[in-house]
């Protein structure tokens, strides 16, 4: 019997995973599958400063230092350096010198820039290239000169490094160096080796020194960022050849480093691929962590050579729903959690503890949470005549609002509980942050039954009356009190948030008026100091209290000096303490001064509360060694996958649903068979001879 074509297709598909988005050749391979949302703009370490870029740059580039993967609070450890450089003061403290010694024997990834002939290619050869890796590849050893070359690139007139302004304040001669390079720039390749930089000195092939103006102990944290990763002059020269940029052959597109991975495929609209660097020296997995890491299996690979994964394939996913569906099908190894799928994945108790839903647990999915070194806050402009300044009237008004605005409720409604209310400028995990009863703001909260509880609304109303605004009216004029919140929330989806804010102010009978605008106009108002109340956020560049406390430093006023003190807050005692704290090493004495600064902050209330976001990471059981690290994205080398387990679970979760095709086949047969029989009957009748 002949089998209809549709039945052949139906039978051929049985037993296969029909919806697998990856080629069959990849099945069972040691590959990590992940996602990225926004196309990276800069992969050149001198310019890259965005988290979506760090996914790739941190795996390729190796600055001298890194953060310990497992320990908390975050701890700096050597990466390519032999040890953490120590600050040596000279000239009576006018300057500080850091000497960085690099480990010998480190080699770069294979790259065409290390082949001499590739540094002077003919135009037709460049035009014919599909990838720079189509050319002969070479390598060489990492040297101190490569780190010096990158520091010089911070001042390059055509690169516009986002940290140049800050570094020019500290690195001796960097500002003047920028002027020298600008005068010498004629387009094309600018060989920075020909221009010495006063503040950076080569000692030998593996040692260099950086000279800083005065004291800046936070400089060592910058040595863990890609801005201070090495850059071989050959790579810079290779990509500056005429015709390279037109083909997207640039350092912004093709990074060059000594790290465990190299970018082998770059299609930022669709797919990015990191492949293991065959020249990587290997690095031992950490042998110690924090309490609980051993029980979670995070120390099972202690001492083993990294990296463990051969390739990492990143697919661009612009929408959260397709990403979530593919994660649940096992096609992505880990996932964050969006608002749309939060309730399907996580349950949050009344105490704020998060746990997985039964469906997630049944699939063996694991949950890791971490508090980001970030703060979002409701700022009060110190220059505003009503809400700002250090008068008793304005201070008690701010304190009343700080009690009334219920950030716990805000997080529950608008963030699925993914955050913790802030009680000061420091984020959890940063030196100086207190735990337990010592952590709460006594103006806004009480410590009861082992947890922080917001003070009753009556306390806020009492403060409001003492400020001269009983029942929301100015006692001097009888006029209702109107407060203005500058916000970028404008669309229909933001109406619920605006309504929530209105209710918070209505608790105190204060009239609330949102002033909605776009981001650029909002930033302009902050620069001019023309806001009253506003909401902004800050993410730490490094895990030092100075990187949060400076947000309230008077000389850092946004309106006066274009600094990061968006509230334009000024308190002479706070400022004097900050000048002491900023250059101190972590110690009991530093903690004591920080405690005093936070008490001043809570009393003055330049920020009317806020929160620290909590990040949620979901991981399939076949993904090992995964732990959130909010200070560094060089995580790929620590991870491992179990491809066999992944293939088994994918098959279990993606059985073809064939019964609809069976029904369709029966319906088609029910229609076709009678038609065929009728046609044959007519043919037989037509074939009979006439009587």
N, C-alpha and C positions, 0 to 999 in steps of 0.2 A: 504494500500500500504506500502511495506517495504521501509524504508528510508536508503539510502546508508550510510555507516559508515562515509565517509568524510563529508556528510551533517550534521550528528549528531555532529561531532567535530566543524564544522563551526557554528552551531546554539548555541552550548554550550558556545562558546567564546564571543558571542554578549553581550555587556554591561559591559565586564570586561576590566581592564587595563592589557594588556598582558605583557607589558615590565617592570612591577614593579620589581626592583631588591631585594626588601625586603619581608620578610615573611608576609603573610596576617594578622598574629596575631599582628603585630606592627602597623597596620593602626589605625590612630586616637589617638595614644599614644603620651605622652609629651616627645618626643625624638628629639634631635638635630642630624642632619645628616651632616657630614663634611668629610674632606679628610686629608691625609698626604702623602707626596711624598717619603721621605727617611725614612728608618727604624731607629728608635731611637737606639743609641748605649748605652747610659748611662741614666738610670732613678734614679740612686743614686745621691742625691743632691751634694755630695762632689766632684763629677766628671763631672756632666752634665753642659755643657756650650754652647749647640747648640740650635738654634731656633726650629728645628724639635723635640727636646726633651722637650723644654719648653711648647709645646702644652699640654703635659701630666703632667709634674712635677709641673707646676705652679697651677694646679687645686688641687693637692694633698698636697703639702707642704706649710706651712705657716711660713715665716720668721717674725720677729717682726714688720716690716714696709711694706707698699705697696704704690703705687702711686694712687692718686685720679683718678678715672676712667674717669671723664668728664672734669676736669679743665686743661687748658693750659695757660701758661707753666706748665710743670709737677710739681706736688706738693706732697711731702711725707706726708703720714698720718699713724696713727697706724693701725696695723692689729691685731696681738695678744698682742702687747704692749699697755700699758695704755696711753702713750704719747711718743712724739719724745724725745729720750734721749738728754740731753744737755752735752756739753763737759765741763769738769772741769779740769783746768790745775793744776798740782802739781809739787813740786820740782823746782820752778822757771821756769816752762814751759818745763822742760825736758821730762815730761810725761803728757798725757791727759787721763782722766778716763771717760768712758761712763757707766752710770748705767741704765740698762734696766729692767723695771718692767712689768711682764706678767700678763695678765688678769686671775683671778682665774676661775675655772669651765669649762675650755676648755678640751674636751675629744678626744682621738684618735679614728680613724675608727676601726671597728671590725677587729681583727687580731689574728692569732694563737699564735704569740709571747707573748701575754699577758696572756696566760694560762700556768701555771708552768709546767705541765706535757709535754707540747709540746717542752720544751727546752732540753729534753733528750730522743728523740725518738729512737726506735730501727731501724736498717737499713732496715729491711723488711717492716716496716711501711712507711718509706720514699720512698722506691722503689714502693710501691703500690699507692702513691699519684698521682693524675692527676693535682691537683691544691693545693696550700697551704691552700686555703679556704675550702678544704674538711675536715680539722681538726676542733675541737672545737675552737670557737672564743671568745676573751675577749677584754677588753679595760681598760684604766685608764686615770687619769687626766694628762694634760700637766704640766710640772714643769720646773723651771730654769735649773735643772740638764740636761735636754734633749738638751737645747741650748749649754750648756758647752760641752756636749759629742760630738756634731757635730763640734764645733770649734776644739776640739782635733783631730777629724778625718781628718782635713785638713793636719795634719802632719803624718798620717798613712803611714808606709813604703810601703804598697802594694796597695795604692789607687791612688797615683799620681794626686792629685788635681791640676787643671790648675792654681789656684790662690794661691797655697802655697807660691811660690817665693815672690809674692807681699805682701801677708799677713805676711810673716816671716820678712819683712822689718819693719813692724809696730807693730804687736802684740808682746808684751814683752815676751820673752822666747820661742816663737814658733819654731824658728830655732833649738835651743838647745833641745827642746822637741822632734823634729823629730829624732835627734840623739839618744836620750834616748829610744824611741820606737823601732828604728832599732836594737839597741843592745839587747832589750828584746824580739824581735819577734822570735818565734820558730815555726811559722805556726799555723794554727787553729785560734781560737778566741783570740784576744788580748783585754783584759778587760781594757779599757781606764780609768775606774773609779779608778783604782789602781795607776794611774800615775798623780799627780797634775801638772797643767800648771800654771806657775808663773803669766802670764798676764791675767788670767781669774779667777774670785773669785765668789763663791756662797755666797750670803748675806742671803737669806732665800729661802723658797720653790718657791717663785714667783719672785725673784730678783737676778740678777747677774751683775757683773761689768767686763768690758774689759779695760785693760790698754794699751795705745798706746804710742809708742816712739815719743816724740815731738808733733807736731801738724799735724793732718790729718783730716780736717773737712769733707772730702769726705767719711770717714768711715761710716757715717750714711746711705749713699746710698747703701753700701754693705749689710747693715742690711735689705734691701728690696730684696735681692737675695737669691735663694735657698741654696747657700753655707752656709748661716747662719740660715737655717731652723732647727727645732729640730729633733733629732734622738733618739728614745728611745733605751736604751741599750738592751732591750729584743728582739727587732727586729734584731739588729746586731747579738746577740747571737743565735737567732733562725736560721738565714740563714747561719751561720758558721758551722752548724752541718755537719758531714761527709755525703756525698751523696747528699746534697742539690744542690750544684753547677752543678752537672752532669745532673740534671733535670731542669736547668735554674731557680731554686728557689734561687734567690739572690735579693739584694736591687737594682741591676741594671735592674732587670726584674719586680719586684713587690714592688713599693714604698709604704711607710707607713707614713701617715700624719694625721693632724687634719683638713685638708681643706674640702671644701664642697663636694668634689668628691673623690672616690677611684677607682683605676684601677681594674676592675672586669674581664676583658678579655684581654689577651696579645698575639696576633699573629702578630708580626711586619712585616710579609710579606704580610699580607692580611687585618687584622681588629683589631682595638683597641677599647675597650669600657670603658667609665667612667660612673660609677653609683653613684647616690647620696649617700653621707655618712650619714647613719641613726643617727650617733652621733653628727652631726654638730650642733653647737649652734644657727645658724642663724645669719645673718648680715644685717643691714638695707641698702636698696638701697640709693645712694646719693641723698641729698635734694637740691643740688645746682650744677651748672656747669658753662659753659662759655656762652656768648651771642649766641642766636640761638638754644641752646639745648632744651629749653622749646617748641619752635615752632616746632621742629623736633620730639616732643613726647618723648624726652629722660628723662624727669622728671616726667612722668606719674606714675611711680612706686615709687616715693620718699617716703622713710620711710618704705616701705614694706620689709618683711623678705626675704632674698635670701638664697639659689638659687631658681630659678623658674623652671628649667628643671630637669626632673627625670634622664634621661640618655643621653649620647652623644656617638654616634657611628661614628667612624672614619674609612673610607675605604682607603686603599692604592691605589693611582692613579699615575702611573708612567708617563703617557702621558697626554698632555694638552687637546687633542681633545675629548677623552672619558669623561674627567672631565667636559668639557664645555657642551657637549651634555646632560649629566645627570643633570647638573645645569639648563639648559634650559627646561628640562622636569620636573623640580621641585623635583628631587631626592636628590639634595644637597641644603642646605638652604642658602649658601653663596659661593662666588667664587672670586678669584683674576682674573686678566686679563693677558693673554699671548699675545705675538706678533701676533700669528695666528688668534686670535679672537678679537683683539682690535678694528679693524674697524667695526666689527659687533655690538659692544657694545657702543662705545664712539666716540663722535665727539669733536675735539679740535679746538677752534677758533684761529684766527691769534694772539690774545692776550694771548693764552695759557690756556684759560678757557675750562674746560671739561664739557660736558653734555652727557646725554644718547641719543641713537638713538631712533627713534619712536617705533621700535619693543620692545626695553627694557621698554620704558615708558608704552606701551600698556599692558605689563605683570605686571605692578606695581613694577618693580624692582627699587631699590634705589641705589644710588652711594655715596660712602664716600671716600674722598681722604685725604691723609696726607703726609707731608714731613717727610721722615725718618731722625732720628738723625744720619746721615751717610754722609760721604764725599768721593767721588772718585776724584783723582787728578793726573795731569801730573807732576811728580816730576823731579827736576833738581838736580843731584848729586853735592853737594857743593865741593866734592873732585876732580871733573873733571876739567882738566886744561882749557877747552874751555867754557863750559856752567856754571861751578860752581865758587864759591868764591865771594868775595865782591868787586872785581875791577869794575870800571865804565864800562869797556868794556863788561864784562860778564853780569853785571846787565842790561844794555840797550839791550843786545841780548835777555835776558829772557823777558824783558818787551815787546820787539817787537813781540816775539812769543806769548806772552799772549794776545796781541791784535789780531794777525792773526788767531790763532786757534779759530774757531767759535763754541763754545760749544752749542749755541742755535741751530745751524744746526745739530750738532752731536745728540742732544736729539731728534730732529724732525725726523731724518733719522733712527737712531738705537734704539730709545726707545719710539717711538710713542708720544713724548712730555712728557714722564713720568719722569720729573725731572726739576730742576731749576738750572741755572748756579751758581756756588759759587763765591762769591766776597771776601772770607776770609776763615779762618779755621773753624769758628763756623757755625753750622747748624741752620736753623730757629727754633725758639721755645726754644733755649738755652739762658740763661741769658748772656747778653753782645752783643747779635745779634741785630743790628739796622734794623729798617724797613724803607721803602720808600727811599727818596733821600739819606739819611744817610747810607744806606746799600750798595751802589754801590762802586766798586773799581774805583776811578777816573783815574787810569792809563789806564784801558781797556774800561771804559764805561762813558757815559754822561747821565744825567737825562733830558729827553725831553718829553714833552706832558704827564707827569705823569708816565713815565716808564723808565727803563734802556735801553739804546741803545748803541751797541758796537761802539767804535770809528772807523773812516774810516781807510782803509788799508794804506792810505798815512801816517798816524801817525806812524804806525808800520815801514814803509819803512824809515821814517826820523830817528827813533831811531836806526834802523839797520845800517844806514849810519854813525850815530854818534858813533856806536860801532866799526866801522872800517870794516863793511861787506857790503858796498854798492853793490847792484845788486847781492848779494849772494857770493861775493868774498872777500877774506882777503886782505885788502889794503896793508899789509906788504909783503905778498908773491905772491899775484895774484892768489893764488890757490882757487878753489871753496870751499865753506863751506859745510862740510858734517856732519850731526848730526845723532846719532844712538838712536833708541828707542828699549829698551829691552821689549819684550812682550811674553806672553804665547799663543797668537793667532797664530794657525798653520794650521788649517783645511781649506777646501775650503770655508766654510761658513764665515770664517774670512777675506777672500780676499777683500771683499767690504770695511771693516773697514780699512785695510792696505792701500787700494787705497785712501780712504778718507784722511787718515793721510798724505799720500804723497802729495795730492793736497793742504793741509793746508800749508805745508812747501814750496811748489812750488810758493805760492803767493809771497813769499819773495826771490824766486830764490835760496832757500836753498835745497841742495840735501838731501834726506831722505833715511835712510837705516834701515829697521827693523831687529832686531836680535832676531829671534824667537827661543824659547826654551820651555822646560817643566816647570811645576810649581816648582819642587824641585831645578832645576838648577837656575831658576829665583831667588828663595829665597836665594840660596847660593851667587849669585852675589850681592844681596842686603846686605847680611851679610859682604861680603868682600869689599863693596864700589866700585865695578868694573863696575857699570852701568854708563850711561850718562844721558839718559832720561828714565823714567819708569812710569807705571800707577799702582797705588795701591789704596786701599780704607780702611776706618776705620769706624766702627760703635760704637757709644758711649756705654759704660757700664752703665753710669748714666748721668743724665741731668745737668752736671756741666761744665762750660767753661774749667776748668782745664783738663777735659778728652779729649778735642780737642787741647788746646793750648800746651799741653806737646808734641804733635807730632812735634813741632818745637824747643823744648828745647835742647840746645847744649849738655848737659850731657846725654841726651837720644839718642845720635847718634847710629844708627844701626851698622855702621862699627867699631866704637871705643868701644862702651859699650853694644852692642846687645840690644839697646833700640828700641823704636817705631819711632824715628826720622829717617825715611828711607832716607830723603834727606841729612842727615848729616849736616843740616843747623846750623850755629853758628852766633849769633849776641850778643855781650856782653850786650847791653842795653836791648834787648828782654829777655835774660836769667835773668837779674837782676829783671826786672819787673815780670817775671813769678814766681820767688821765693816769691815775695810779694803777687801776685794775688792768688796763689794756696791755701793759708791758710786763705784768707779773706772771711768773709760772704758777701753775695750779698748786695750791697750798692751803692750809687752814686760814692763813692770813688773807689770801685772796677770797676765799669763801666768806669770811667775815665781812669784808668790804662789799661783796656782791649782795649779801643779805641786807645790808643797810641801803644799798641802791634800790633794791626791790621794795623795801618798806617805803622809801620816798615815792617811788612810782605808784604804789597802791594808795598812798595818802593823796597824791596830786591827781591821780586818775586821768592822765592825758589820753589813755586808751580806755574806752568804755567797754571793756571785755573783749572777748574774741575766742578763738579756738585753734587747736593744733589738729590737722587732719590725720586720720588713721588710714593706712593703706592695707588693703586686703589682697592676698595672693593665693590663688587656687592652683594646686599642682596635682597632676596624675601620679599614681603610685609608682609608675616606672621612672619617674624623674627623681634622681637622688641628689643630695647635698644642697638642696635649694633652701636659702634663707634670705629674707629681705635685708638689704644693706642700703640704707638711705643716703650714704655719703659717697658711694662709689658704684659705678656700673661695670666694673671689670669682673663680672660674675661668671662669665661663660666658662672660663678655665676650670672653675670649681665643680661644675655640674657634670652629671653623668646620666645616661639613659640606658634602659634595658630594652633593646629593640624587640626581642622575642616576646616579652610580656606585652609590649605595646601592640604587636601584630595580633596576638591572641585576643586582647580586649577589643581592638578595633573590629575584629571579625564577629565577636559576640554582640557588639553594640550596633552593627550595621548589616544585619541579616537582610537580604533582599525581601521586600514585601511583594510576593508573587501572586497572591490570590486574586488581586484585581485583574491581572493579566489573564488568569485562568478563566474568570468570569467573562472577560472581553472575548476570549477565544471561543467560549461556548456560545456567546451571543452571535458572534460572526458565523460560527458553524451553523447555528440555527437559521440564520438568514441565507447563507450560501448554499447549504445542502439542498433545501427545497427548490431553490432557484436552478441549481444544476440539474436536478431531477426533472424539473419542468422543461428545461431547455432540451434535455436528451429526449424527453417524450415527444416534443414537437419535431425534433429532428427525425425520429423514427417514423412519425406520421407522414412527414414530407417525403420520406424515402420510399413509401409504398407505391407500387405501380397502380395506374388508374384502372378501374374495373371495366 
